[in-house]
Amino acid sequence: MKGPSFYSKILLFGEYGIIRDSKGLSIPYNFYNGALKTDVNTSEEAVKSNANLQRFVSYLENLQSEQPGLVTFDLATLKKDVTSGMYFDSSIPQGYGVGSSGALVAAIYDKYAQNKITVLENLTREKLLLLKTIFSQMESFFHGKSSGLDPLNSYLSIPILINSKDNIEATGIPTQSFDGKGAVFLLDSGIVGETAPMVNIFMENLKDKGFRAMLKNQFVKYTDACVENFLGGDMKSLFENTKQLSKVVLNNFKPMIPEQFHGIWQKGIDTNDYYLKLCGSGGGGYILGFTQDIDKARVSLKDYKLEVVYQF
């Protein structure tokens, strides 16, 4: 048995900000994907994944008994499949900010949820919010507090615009231009990041009045502007605002940026060859880059592995 594939995602804008009601924009990233499988696979990954699914099943049982009105699963079939060795076969790197747990949550919901909302129906704002709430509860098993956006993106495989916590919609993004010099890219930090400790640092920082003011007056302001610029195809303003956002992140989110990247982060701001920002919660994994000239960025970052995800 092999289930359908669910893709990774990239939150282009909105990491941390969406916790404080900033705008956000999340797009599917089809380079990585994962699917539920049942076959005779005794590899270390499959065994580990199966053990993880066993714990997840117990969590979903509790969720269903505590919130029966939210979501119900065909638990008998799910348990049977997990007992017979089902695992999540995934190429999505874990701890890299591209939604590995989101894809798994989407796959489980798709196969075992009863009365599920499907991609084919008219996706009203109410349905999107309900899906996001269900996914938020399911994904909290993996990292304590989840917005539910990663699984939502993975499940629907369409770009999602977050206007605020209670206002999300499916959106279209400008068509890629494969001969364009402008690009969004992923930079591999070579370090696995852990979401929960990073979110804890952020929540701790929120107790500080100065940090809250910086978030509202700078971080959220530039994040919102970037989302609007990107969707409106205003690339000149996009780069101006991304540069400001990159500075704000470097000055205020240092723990989330691996130390050996502080220098190249600043170099991008100084040379305008590229601007870096967090991809997901940070602490490792991928770093997201924006450049007006991908060739220049490649030269500037020649010691690092770049993956282009969007060209314009």
C-alpha positions, 0 to 999 in steps of 0.5 A: 500500500502507498498513499498519495504524496504530500508536499513540503511547504515554504512560508515565504513571509510571516514566521513568528509574525503570524503568532502576533497577527502579521500577514503571512504567505505560504507556498507549496514546495514540490521538491520534497514530499512524503507518503504513507506506506505499508510494505516490508521495510525494516530500514532504521527510518521506517522503524523509527517512523512507525514508532512515532506513528504509534505515539501519534495514534495515542495522541489522536485518540485523546484528541478525539475523546476530548474534542469529538466535535472537532474531528473524528478518525477511523481509529480502528483502521489506523491502529491496524495499519500502524500495527502492521508496520505503516510508516511515513516515507518522506524525502522532506528533511526534518528540522529544516523549516519546510514542513516535514510534520505538516506533510505527515499530518496532512497524509493522516487526515486525508486517509483516516479522518471521517467527514473530511473537508476535501480539496475539491469542494468550495473552500470557504473561509469557514472551511479553511479556518476549520481545517487550520484548527484541526491541523493545529491540534493534530500538529501540536503533537510534534512541536508544542504549539502549531498554527496548523498552516504547514499541514494546511498548505501540504493538504491543499497544495495551493498558496495560502495568504494569512491576513490574520489569525481568523482570516486566511484565504487561498491565493494566486502568486505571480507566475514564475519567469524561469529566465528572470534573474530575481530569485527566492532560494534556500540556503542549507545551514547544514544544522538541524533546527528544533522548533520547540526551543526556538518558539520558547525563546520567542515566547520568553522574549514577548514578555519584554515590552521593547521586544513587543514594540519592535515586533509591532512597529518593525517586524510586522510592518515589514512582513505585511509590506513584503506580502503585499509587494510579492502578491502585487508583483512590485519587486522594487518595493519587495527588495526594499522591504525585504532588506529592512526585514533582514536587518530587523531579524539580524538585530532581534532574532540572533538566537534563531540564526546559527552563529556562523551565519551572522557574518554572511547575513550582514554581508548580504545587507551591506552588498545588496547581493542578497537578503536573508531571512528565517525559514520556519522557526530558525535555529538551523535548517534552511535559511531563506534568501531573496536576490535580484540577481541569482548569479551574483548571489551564487558567487557571493555565497559560493561556499554554500549550497543554494536551491532556487525555489522561485524565479521572477 
